[in-house]
């Protein structure tokens, strides 16, 4: 039996899954990943922990007697995007903690660039909005603030990369990335499919410190001998949301899926035509395949989804476990007027307001924790709704159904409320780890186990379909309240010239 592996390294954990030829999971291992917040708005991770945890889950699975490591045809890799790592070429040691995609330290710089009218150029070249979310201003900050880094980068002694590049360097010895991850840096030109010299000059990032870009569905390198209990190529690399799009079997244009994880990310396949959004969405690469034209997607990026439930659990103590949220939400008939805007790190698509802050409004003497927890789950659905409506305006096409994945998709309350508020069916897959499955699909295609994306799409299986059951009047009233709350959350945090937070 031939097997395919998938490394799925997200923001809060890394998983390795082994699949059979029918894309059925055989065995897996998982490790949580810590985050640190050394200053308000800063989010970092230790790159060495990312690597060590990845090697741990690889060896845990491939060292098992029933893992079929000897028949491993290849390993796919999917990763949290936009997070940036810089390391020493000679030693392989990181030169600074990884700056995570959620980090907002460069918000002031983005404001300056917007005032200097660079936003249109960046959007046209990269398909992205000018926001601290993306990698370019993170690299610029590192070059300005890490001693001797600029000199090392200029001569090629320091290497930059997203998380995939950091792992590929240590797993294969090659400084490479794929097109989907490169397209999230704000330095990659979607038309030329290469690093953009004008943007590199704008952010003063030397090209020689950046990885070589390869097609997503290709072989990236062979595992170094002795690293893990198997010999196989790393074949197939995708950013996590692009992997989820493939894992959900969304390979035809004008179909969409959302992944509810730490954040929420909704992608619509737009085919070989790049869609240019007028509604605050991102134009990004869905995948590239040698010998085929690139496939594009429209994306809505929501910064806080499951992270809001984690915040209620860890910071506020309203939950013992995240899974309790469904029971608590079902314990009340409504939020009793409470609306939660989880702008804990600003607002992403389609609002793009880094100065927005979290808001819980509508609280009365009768408000209980059940109402707040329900409002947090509803907020995930409302944010998804805003992105769906923006996609429909951009494409002129109405979405007929939405496939959902990620950890929060296991929550029946959330899936049903999403269907209710959208007014269309919401479909949950049988295999919930769609991101890992997409990485496995990419690897299997790259090594010839499966012939095409259409072949792997037929391996996708439906688990449950949620149908809308909310009246139009109630739906419109709830959406109106949500947008009233969003308006109050926007622009809450004003910045001084030094970039420090100043409350109005």
C-alpha positions as CSV (number, residue, x, y, z in Angstrom):
1,X,0.0,0.0,0.0
2,X,1.4,3.4,-1.0
3,X,1.1,6.1,1.6
4,X,1.2,9.9,1.4
5,X,2.1,12.2,4.3
6,X,1.1,15.8,5.1
7,X,2.8,18.3,7.5
8,X,0.2,20.9,8.6
9,X,1.9,23.6,10.6
10,X,-0.5,26.2,11.7
11,X,-0.4,29.0,14.2
12,X,-1.2,27.0,17.3
13,X,-0.2,23.5,16.4
14,X,1.6,21.2,14.0
15,X,0.2,17.9,12.8
16,X,1.5,15.1,10.6
17,X,-1.0,12.8,9.0
18,X,-0.4,9.7,7.0
19,X,-3.0,8.9,4.3
20,X,-3.7,5.8,2.1
21,X,-4.3,5.9,-1.7
22,X,-8.0,6.7,-1.1
23,X,-7.0,9.8,1.0
24,X,-8.2,8.1,4.2
25,X,-6.1,9.0,7.2
26,X,-4.2,6.1,8.7
27,X,-2.5,7.7,11.7
28,X,-1.4,11.1,12.9
29,X,0.4,13.0,15.6
30,X,0.0,16.6,16.9
31,X,1.8,19.1,19.1
32,X,0.7,22.5,20.3
33,X,2.8,25.5,19.4
34,X,3.3,28.4,21.9
35,X,2.8,32.1,21.0
36,X,4.4,35.0,22.8
37,X,3.2,38.6,22.9
38,X,6.2,40.6,24.2
39,X,4.5,44.0,23.6
40,X,0.9,45.1,22.8
41,X,0.2,44.2,19.2
42,X,3.2,42.0,18.9
43,X,2.9,38.3,18.2
44,X,6.0,36.0,17.9
45,X,7.0,32.4,17.9
46,X,10.3,30.5,18.4
47,X,11.4,29.1,15.0
48,X,13.4,26.4,16.6
49,X,10.2,25.1,18.4
50,X,8.4,25.1,15.1
51,X,11.1,22.9,13.6
52,X,11.6,20.7,16.6
53,X,7.8,20.1,16.9
54,X,7.6,19.2,13.2
55,X,10.4,16.7,13.6
56,X,8.7,15.2,16.6
57,X,5.4,14.6,14.9
58,X,7.1,13.2,11.8
59,X,9.2,10.7,13.9
60,X,6.2,9.8,16.1
61,X,4.2,8.7,13.1
62,X,6.9,7.3,10.9
63,X,8.4,5.4,13.8
64,X,5.2,3.4,14.4
65,X,5.2,-0.2,13.3
66,X,1.8,0.3,11.5
67,X,2.8,3.6,9.8
68,X,3.9,2.0,6.5
69,X,6.9,4.4,6.3
70,X,8.5,2.1,3.9
71,X,5.8,2.8,1.3
72,X,5.8,6.5,1.8
73,X,5.7,8.1,-1.7
74,X,6.0,11.7,-0.6
75,X,5.2,14.4,2.1
76,X,3.2,17.5,1.4
77,X,3.6,20.6,3.5
78,X,1.1,23.3,4.4
79,X,1.7,26.2,6.7
80,X,0.5,29.3,8.4
81,X,1.1,32.1,5.9
82,X,2.6,35.6,6.2
83,X,4.6,34.7,9.3
84,X,8.3,35.6,8.6
85,X,11.5,33.9,9.8
86,X,15.1,35.1,9.3
87,X,18.0,32.8,9.9
88,X,21.8,32.5,9.4
89,X,22.7,30.7,6.2
90,X,25.8,29.1,7.8
91,X,24.5,27.9,11.1
92,X,20.8,27.6,10.3
93,X,20.0,29.4,13.6
94,X,17.2,32.0,13.7
95,X,18.3,35.6,14.0
96,X,15.1,36.8,15.6
97,X,11.8,35.2,16.8
98,X,9.4,34.6,13.9
99,X,7.0,37.5,13.5
100,X,3.5,36.0,13.2
101,X,0.9,37.0,10.7
102,X,-1.3,38.4,13.6
103,X,1.5,40.9,14.6
104,X,0.5,44.6,14.2
105,X,3.8,46.3,15.0
106,X,4.1,47.7,11.5
107,X,0.6,49.3,11.4
108,X,2.1,52.8,11.6
109,X,4.4,52.0,8.7
110,X,1.4,50.8,6.6
111,X,-0.4,54.1,7.4
112,X,2.6,56.0,6.1
113,X,2.8,54.0,2.9
114,X,-0.9,54.5,2.4
115,X,-0.5,58.2,2.8
116,X,2.4,58.1,0.3
117,X,-0.1,56.5,-2.2
118,X,1.7,53.2,-2.5
119,X,-1.5,51.2,-1.8
120,X,-2.6,51.1,-5.4
121,X,0.7,49.9,-6.7
122,X,0.9,47.1,-4.1
123,X,-2.7,46.0,-4.8
124,X,-2.1,46.0,-8.5
125,X,1.1,44.1,-8.4
126,X,0.4,41.6,-5.5
127,X,-3.4,41.5,-5.2
128,X,-3.1,42.3,-1.5
129,X,-4.2,45.2,0.7
130,X,-1.5,47.3,2.4
131,X,-1.7,45.9,5.9
132,X,0.7,44.7,8.6
133,X,-0.8,41.2,8.1
134,X,1.5,40.6,5.2
135,X,5.2,39.8,5.3
136,X,6.9,42.8,3.6
137,X,6.7,45.3,6.4
138,X,7.8,42.6,8.8
139,X,10.9,42.0,6.8
140,X,11.5,45.7,6.6
141,X,11.2,46.0,10.4
142,X,13.6,43.2,11.0
143,X,16.2,44.7,8.6
144,X,15.9,48.0,10.5
145,X,15.9,46.6,14.0
146,X,18.1,43.5,14.2
147,X,21.8,44.5,14.5
148,X,24.0,43.6,11.5
149,X,21.0,42.0,9.7
150,X,21.0,44.4,6.7
151,X,24.6,43.7,5.9
152,X,24.1,39.9,6.3
153,X,21.0,40.0,4.1
154,X,22.8,42.1,1.4
155,X,25.6,39.5,1.0
156,X,23.3,36.5,1.3
157,X,24.4,35.4,4.7
158,X,20.9,35.9,6.2
159,X,17.9,34.2,4.6
160,X,14.3,35.2,4.9
161,X,11.3,32.9,4.4
162,X,7.8,32.1,5.4
163,X,7.4,29.1,7.7
164,X,7.4,26.6,4.7
165,X,10.9,28.0,3.7
166,X,12.2,27.7,7.2
167,X,11.2,24.1,7.4
168,X,12.3,23.2,3.9
169,X,15.7,24.6,4.5
170,X,16.2,22.3,7.5
171,X,14.4,19.3,6.0
172,X,15.9,19.4,2.5
173,X,18.8,21.9,2.6
174,X,17.1,24.1,-0.1
175,X,16.0,27.7,0.2
176,X,12.7,27.4,-1.6
177,X,9.1,28.3,-1.4
178,X,6.0,27.9,-3.5
179,X,3.9,30.4,-5.4
180,X,1.0,30.5,-3.0
181,X,3.2,31.4,0.0
182,X,5.3,33.9,-2.1
183,X,2.1,35.6,-3.1
184,X,1.4,36.4,0.6
185,X,4.5,38.4,1.2
186,X,3.5,41.7,-0.6
187,X,6.7,41.3,-2.7
188,X,5.5,38.9,-5.3
189,X,4.1,40.0,-8.7
190,X,1.1,38.0,-9.7
191,X,1.5,38.9,-13.4
192,X,5.2,38.0,-13.8
193,X,5.0,35.2,-11.2
194,X,8.3,36.4,-9.6
195,X,9.6,38.8,-7.0
196,X,8.9,42.4,-7.9
197,X,12.0,44.6,-8.2
198,X,10.1,47.8,-7.5
199,X,8.5,46.4,-4.4
200,X,11.8,45.0,-3.2
201,X,13.2,48.5,-3.5
202,X,10.3,50.1,-1.7
203,X,10.8,47.9,1.3
204,X,14.6,47.7,0.8
205,X,14.6,43.9,0.9
206,X,17.6,42.3,-1.0
207,X,16.4,39.7,-3.5
208,X,19.3,37.3,-2.7
209,X,18.0,36.7,0.8
210,X,14.6,35.5,-0.6
211,X,13.8,31.9,-1.5
212,X,13.6,30.5,-5.0
213,X,9.9,30.1,-6.0
214,X,8.7,26.7,-7.3
215,X,5.2,25.5,-8.5
216,X,3.0,24.3,-5.7
217,X,2.4,20.8,-7.1
218,X,6.1,19.9,-7.6
219,X,9.0,18.2,-5.8
220,X,10.8,20.6,-3.5
221,X,13.6,18.3,-2.3
222,X,14.5,15.1,-0.6
223,X,14.5,14.6,3.2
224,X,18.0,14.8,4.6
225,X,19.2,11.4,5.7
226,X,18.8,10.6,9.4
227,X,16.2,13.3,10.1
228,X,13.2,11.0,10.3
229,X,12.5,7.3,10.1
230,X,11.8,7.4,6.4
231,X,13.2,8.5,3.0
232,X,10.9,10.5,0.9
233,X,10.6,13.8,-1.1
234,X,8.9,16.9,0.1
235,X,6.4,17.2,-2.8
236,X,3.6,19.7,-2.8
237,X,3.7,22.9,-0.8
238,X,0.7,25.2,-0.3
239,X,-0.2,28.0,2.1
240,X,-2.8,26.6,4.6
241,X,-5.9,28.2,3.1
242,X,-4.9,27.2,-0.5
243,X,-4.4,23.7,0.9
244,X,-7.8,23.7,2.4
245,X,-9.4,24.9,-0.9
246,X,-7.8,21.8,-2.6
247,X,-8.6,19.5,0.4
248,X,-12.3,20.5,0.1
249,X,-12.3,19.5,-3.5
250,X,-13.0,23.1,-4.7
251,X,-11.2,22.9,-8.0
252,X,-13.8,24.6,-10.3
253,X,-14.3,28.3,-10.5
254,X,-17.0,30.2,-8.6
255,X,-17.1,27.6,-5.8
256,X,-15.9,28.5,-2.3
257,X,-14.9,27.2,1.1
258,X,-14.1,28.7,4.5
259,X,-11.7,27.4,7.1
260,X,-12.6,28.3,10.7
261,X,-9.4,28.1,12.7
262,X,-7.5,30.7,14.8
263,X,-8.7,33.1,12.1
264,X,-11.2,32.4,9.3
265,X,-10.3,32.4,5.7
266,X,-12.8,32.2,2.8
267,X,-11.5,31.4,-0.6
268,X,-13.4,31.4,-3.9
269,X,-11.8,29.7,-6.9
270,X,-11.8,32.1,-9.8
271,X,-10.0,29.9,-12.3
272,X,-7.1,31.0,-14.5
273,X,-8.5,34.6,-14.5
274,X,-7.2,36.8,-11.8
275,X,-10.1,38.6,-10.1
276,X,-9.5,42.2,-9.0
277,X,-11.6,43.1,-6.0
278,X,-13.4,46.4,-5.5
279,X,-14.8,45.2,-2.1
280,X,-11.9,44.8,0.2
281,X,-10.9,41.2,-0.8
282,X,-7.6,39.8,-1.8
283,X,-6.6,38.4,-5.2
284,X,-4.2,35.5,-4.5
285,X,-2.9,32.3,-6.1
286,X,-4.8,29.1,-5.4
287,X,-2.2,26.8,-6.8
288,X,0.4,26.4,-9.5
289,X,1.1,23.2,-11.4
290,X,4.0,22.6,-13.8
291,X,2.8,22.8,-17.4
292,X,-0.5,24.4,-16.5
293,X,-1.6,28.1,-16.1
294,X,-1.8,29.4,-12.5
295,X,-5.1,29.2,-10.8
296,X,-6.3,32.2,-8.8
297,X,-8.7,32.8,-5.9
298,X,-10.5,35.6,-4.2
299,X,-9.9,35.6,-0.5
300,X,-11.4,37.1,2.6
301,X,-9.1,37.0,5.6
302,X,-10.7,37.3,9.0
303,X,-8.1,37.7,11.8
304,X,-10.0,36.4,14.8
305,X,-12.5,33.4,14.7
306,X,-11.7,30.5,16.9
307,X,-9.2,32.7,18.7
308,X,-12.2,34.6,20.2
309,X,-13.4,31.3,21.8
310,X,-9.8,30.7,23.0
311,X,-9.8,34.2,24.5
312,X,-13.1,33.6,26.3
313,X,-11.6,30.4,27.7
314,X,-8.0,31.5,28.6
315,X,-8.3,35.2,29.3
316,X,-11.8,35.6,30.6
317,X,-12.4,32.2,32.1
318,X,-15.9,31.8,30.6
319,X,-15.2,28.3,29.3
320,X,-13.4,25.3,30.6
321,X,-13.0,23.9,27.1
322,X,-13.6,25.4,23.6
323,X,-15.9,22.5,22.9
324,X,-18.2,23.7,25.7
325,X,-19.2,26.7,23.5
326,X,-21.8,24.7,21.6
327,X,-23.6,23.6,24.7
328,X,-23.6,27.1,26.2
329,X,-24.8,28.7,22.9
330,X,-27.6,26.2,22.7
331,X,-28.6,26.9,26.3
332,X,-30.2,30.3,25.4
333,X,-32.6,31.1,22.6
334,X,-30.6,34.1,21.4
335,X,-27.8,36.4,22.5
336,X,-30.5,38.7,24.1
337,X,-29.2,41.6,22.0
338,X,-25.5,41.1,22.8
339,X,-23.1,41.5,19.8
340,X,-19.4,40.6,20.0
341,X,-17.1,42.2,17.4
342,X,-13.8,40.2,17.9
343,X,-11.5,42.8,16.5
344,X,-8.8,41.7,18.9
345,X,-6.1,42.4,16.3
346,X,-8.0,44.8,14.1
347,X,-10.3,43.9,11.3
348,X,-9.4,42.1,8.1
349,X,-11.5,41.6,5.0
350,X,-13.6,43.4,3.8
351,X,-13.0,46.3,6.3
352,X,-9.2,46.4,6.7
353,X,-9.0,48.5,9.8
354,X,-6.0,47.9,12.0
355,X,-7.2,50.4,14.5
356,X,-10.5,48.6,15.2
357,X,-10.7,46.9,18.6
358,X,-12.8,44.2,20.2
359,X,-16.3,45.2,21.3
360,X,-19.0,43.5,23.3
361,X,-22.2,45.6,23.2
362,X,-25.8,45.2,24.2
363,X,-25.0,44.0,27.8
364,X,-27.7,44.3,30.4
365,X,-28.3,43.1,33.9
366,X,-29.7,40.0,32.4
367,X,-26.7,39.1,30.3
368,X,-25.1,35.8,31.2
369,X,-21.9,34.0,30.0
370,X,-24.1,31.9,27.7
371,X,-25.1,35.1,25.8
372,X,-21.5,36.2,25.4
373,X,-20.3,32.8,24.2
374,X,-23.2,32.5,21.8
375,X,-22.4,36.0,20.5
376,X,-18.7,35.0,19.9
377,X,-19.8,32.0,17.8
378,X,-22.3,34.2,15.9
379,X,-19.5,36.7,15.2
380,X,-17.6,34.0,13.3
381,X,-20.7,33.6,11.0
382,X,-21.3,37.3,10.7
383,X,-17.7,37.9,9.6
384,X,-18.0,35.1,7.1
385,X,-21.2,36.6,5.8
386,X,-19.5,39.9,5.2
387,X,-16.8,38.2,3.1
388,X,-19.3,36.1,1.1
389,X,-21.4,39.2,0.2
390,X,-18.2,41.1,-0.9
391,X,-17.3,38.1,-3.1
392,X,-20.7,38.1,-4.6
393,X,-20.4,41.8,-5.4
394,X,-17.0,41.4,-6.9
395,X,-17.9,38.4,-9.1
396,X,-21.6,39.2,-9.9
397,X,-22.3,35.6,-9.0
398,X,-24.4,34.3,-6.0
399,X,-22.8,31.6,-4.0
400,X,-25.2,28.6,-3.9
401,X,-23.5,26.7,-1.1
402,X,-20.5,27.0,1.3
403,X,-18.1,24.2,2.3
404,X,-16.7,24.6,5.8
405,X,-13.6,23.2,7.5
406,X,-11.3,23.7,10.4
407,X,-11.7,23.0,14.0
408,X,-14.8,25.1,14.6
409,X,-16.6,23.4,11.8
410,X,-17.3,20.6,14.3
411,X,-19.6,23.0,16.1
412,X,-23.2,22.2,14.9
413,X,-24.5,25.5,16.3
414,X,-22.0,27.5,14.3
415,X,-22.7,25.6,11.1
416,X,-26.4,25.9,11.5
417,X,-26.3,29.6,12.3
418,X,-24.0,30.2,9.3
419,X,-26.5,28.6,7.0
420,X,-29.3,30.6,8.7
421,X,-27.5,33.9,8.3
422,X,-26.3,33.3,4.7
423,X,-29.6,31.7,3.6
424,X,-27.8,28.9,1.7
425,X,-26.7,25.3,2.6
426,X,-23.5,24.9,4.6
427,X,-21.7,21.6,4.0
428,X,-19.3,19.9,6.4
429,X,-16.9,17.3,5.0
430,X,-16.3,13.8,6.5
431,X,-12.6,14.5,6.8
432,X,-12.4,17.6,9.0
433,X,-8.6,18.2,8.6
434,X,-9.0,19.7,5.1
435,X,-5.8,21.6,5.3
436,X,-3.7,18.5,5.8
437,X,-5.7,16.6,3.3
438,X,-5.0,19.4,0.7
439,X,-1.3,19.1,1.4
440,X,-1.6,15.3,0.9
441,X,-3.4,15.8,-2.4
442,X,-0.7,18.2,-3.6
443,X,2.0,15.7,-2.7
444,X,0.2,12.8,-4.3
445,X,-0.3,14.7,-7.6
446,X,3.4,15.9,-7.5
447,X,4.7,12.3,-7.2
448,X,2.2,10.8,-9.6
449,X,0.0,8.9,-7.1
450,X,-3.0,10.8,-8.4
451,X,-3.3,12.2,-12.0
452,X,-5.0,15.6,-11.4
453,X,-6.8,17.9,-9.1
454,X,-10.1,16.7,-10.5
455,X,-9.2,13.1,-9.6
456,X,-8.5,14.1,-6.0
457,X,-11.7,16.2,-5.8
458,X,-13.7,13.0,-6.3
459,X,-12.1,11.7,-3.1
460,X,-13.8,14.4,-1.0
461,X,-16.9,13.2,1.0
462,X,-19.8,15.1,2.6
463,X,-20.6,14.5,6.2
464,X,-23.6,16.8,6.9
465,X,-25.5,19.5,5.1
466,X,-27.1,22.3,7.1
467,X,-30.1,24.0,5.6
468,X,-31.2,27.6,6.4
469,X,-34.2,27.8,8.8
470,X,-34.3,31.5,9.7
471,X,-37.0,34.0,8.5
472,X,-35.9,36.8,6.2
473,X,-37.1,39.4,8.7
474,X,-35.1,38.0,11.6
475,X,-32.0,37.5,9.4
476,X,-32.0,41.1,8.2
477,X,-32.5,42.4,11.8
478,X,-29.6,40.4,13.1
479,X,-27.3,41.5,10.2
480,X,-28.3,45.2,10.8
481,X,-27.3,44.9,14.5
482,X,-24.0,43.3,13.6
483,X,-23.1,46.1,11.2
484,X,-24.1,48.8,13.8
485,X,-21.7,47.1,16.2
486,X,-18.9,46.9,13.6
487,X,-19.2,50.6,12.9
488,X,-18.6,51.3,16.6
489,X,-15.5,49.1,16.8
490,X,-13.8,50.7,13.8
491,X,-11.0,53.2,14.4
492,X,-11.1,52.8,18.1
493,X,-7.4,52.9,18.7
494,X,-5.7,56.1,17.6
495,X,-1.9,56.2,17.2
496,X,0.6,58.8,18.2
497,X,3.5,59.7,15.9
498,X,5.6,57.1,17.8
499,X,3.2,54.4,16.9
500,X,2.0,53.9,20.5
501,X,-1.6,53.3,21.4
502,X,-3.6,56.3,22.5
503,X,-7.2,55.8,23.6
504,X,-9.7,58.5,22.6
